[in-house]
Amino acid sequence: MVMSGSASHAAILGTILVTAVVQIVVHLVYFLHMNSKSDEGWNLTAFIFTVIIIAIVVIGSIWIMWNLNYNMMMH
């Protein structure tokens, strides 16, 4: 599919994203035992906090790199 070029870039990207989300959910549920039980509320709170911090770091890094690229280009 990828090597022969028989699929479009959107189909390949969609397939990769879907399988990545499935893998994340499987790891969270079966290996980390994350669920919404009230006795494990701190695990869910810590997970949400971690996701927020990672999102801030990733989005901030992309924003900084985009601005650096834009400002360093020759006009």
Beta strands, then each sheet from edge to edge (+ up, - down):
end
